């Protein structure tokens, strides 16, 4: 079974390859960022796990040293949530006329009651 890889040109002109992530990649990213209180640390470590630049693997510190435009492009590819990102977008919110939505509206209206 071959790995799914997406190739992109970064704003700097360098070529990047991003492979489709697995759970083990997220675990490695958490380990690489262990103890780092920065909220983006895991995201940057995951970029390092999944991306290669000009055919060479990179590490977390490489991501920190990259131009911001390149980092943002790689981050969008890895965790951006778009159609082509490694992670699917969140489930859609049901339409207002769906039974689930009507139920939640009914329950909130019943709590409001009138007061004298």
C-alpha positions as CSV (number, residue, x, y, z in Angstrom):
1,X,0.0,0.0,0.0
2,X,1.6,3.3,-1.1
3,X,1.5,6.5,1.0
4,X,-0.6,9.4,-0.1
5,X,1.6,12.4,-0.7
6,X,0.8,15.9,-1.8
7,X,3.5,18.1,-3.3
8,X,3.3,21.9,-3.1
9,X,5.5,24.8,-3.9
10,X,6.0,27.0,-0.8
11,X,6.0,30.8,-1.0
12,X,9.8,30.7,-0.7
13,X,9.9,28.7,-3.9
14,X,11.0,25.5,-2.2
15,X,9.2,22.2,-2.9
16,X,7.5,20.5,0.0
17,X,6.0,17.0,0.2
18,X,3.3,16.4,2.8
19,X,2.2,12.8,3.5
20,X,-1.1,11.8,4.9
21,X,-0.9,11.6,8.7
22,X,-1.6,8.6,11.0
23,X,-2.2,8.4,14.7
24,X,1.4,7.5,15.3
25,X,2.5,10.9,13.8
26,X,0.3,12.8,16.2
27,X,1.8,10.8,19.1
28,X,5.3,11.6,17.9
29,X,4.4,15.3,17.6
30,X,3.1,15.3,21.2
31,X,6.4,13.7,22.3
32,X,8.5,16.2,20.4
33,X,6.5,19.1,22.0
34,X,6.3,17.5,25.5
35,X,6.7,20.1,28.2
36,X,6.4,23.1,25.8
37,X,3.5,25.3,27.0
38,X,3.2,27.0,23.6
39,X,-0.2,26.2,22.1
40,X,1.2,25.8,18.5
41,X,4.0,23.5,19.5
42,X,2.2,20.3,18.7
43,X,1.0,21.7,15.4
44,X,4.5,22.7,14.4
45,X,5.8,19.3,15.5
46,X,3.1,17.6,13.4
47,X,4.2,19.7,10.4
48,X,7.8,18.4,11.0
49,X,6.5,14.8,11.2
50,X,4.6,14.9,7.9
51,X,6.5,17.3,5.7
52,X,9.7,17.0,3.7
53,X,11.4,20.1,2.1
54,X,13.4,19.6,-1.1
55,X,13.3,15.9,-0.4
56,X,14.8,16.1,3.1
57,X,13.1,15.3,6.4
58,X,12.7,18.2,8.8
59,X,12.5,18.5,12.6
60,X,10.5,20.8,14.9
61,X,13.4,23.3,15.1
62,X,13.5,23.6,11.3
63,X,9.9,24.6,11.3
64,X,10.6,27.3,13.9
65,X,13.4,28.7,11.7
66,X,11.3,28.8,8.5
67,X,9.9,31.9,6.9
68,X,6.4,32.6,8.3
69,X,4.7,32.3,4.9
70,X,6.2,28.8,4.5
71,X,5.2,27.8,8.0
72,X,1.6,29.0,7.5
73,X,1.3,27.2,4.2
74,X,2.5,23.9,5.7
75,X,0.3,24.3,8.7
76,X,-2.7,24.9,6.5
77,X,-1.9,21.7,4.5
78,X,-1.5,19.6,7.7
79,X,-4.1,20.9,10.1
80,X,-6.1,23.5,8.1
81,X,-9.3,21.5,7.9
82,X,-9.9,22.2,4.3
83,X,-10.8,19.6,1.6
84,X,-7.2,18.6,1.0
85,X,-5.9,18.9,4.5
86,X,-4.9,15.9,6.5
87,X,-7.9,16.3,8.8
88,X,-11.5,16.6,7.6
89,X,-13.5,19.6,8.6
90,X,-15.9,19.3,11.6
91,X,-19.3,17.9,11.0
92,X,-21.8,20.3,9.6
93,X,-24.4,21.9,11.9
94,X,-27.9,20.5,11.1
95,X,-30.2,22.9,9.3
96,X,-32.6,25.0,11.5
97,X,-35.6,22.9,10.3
98,X,-34.1,19.6,11.4
99,X,-35.7,17.7,14.3
100,X,-32.5,18.0,16.4
101,X,-32.5,21.8,16.0
102,X,-36.2,22.1,16.7
103,X,-35.9,20.1,19.9
104,X,-33.1,22.3,21.2
105,X,-35.2,25.4,20.4
106,X,-38.3,24.0,22.1
107,X,-36.4,23.2,25.3
108,X,-34.9,26.7,25.5
109,X,-38.3,28.3,25.0
110,X,-39.9,26.2,27.8
111,X,-37.3,27.4,30.3
112,X,-38.0,31.1,29.6
113,X,-41.6,31.2,31.0
114,X,-43.4,34.4,32.0
115,X,-42.8,36.1,35.3
116,X,-45.1,38.4,37.2
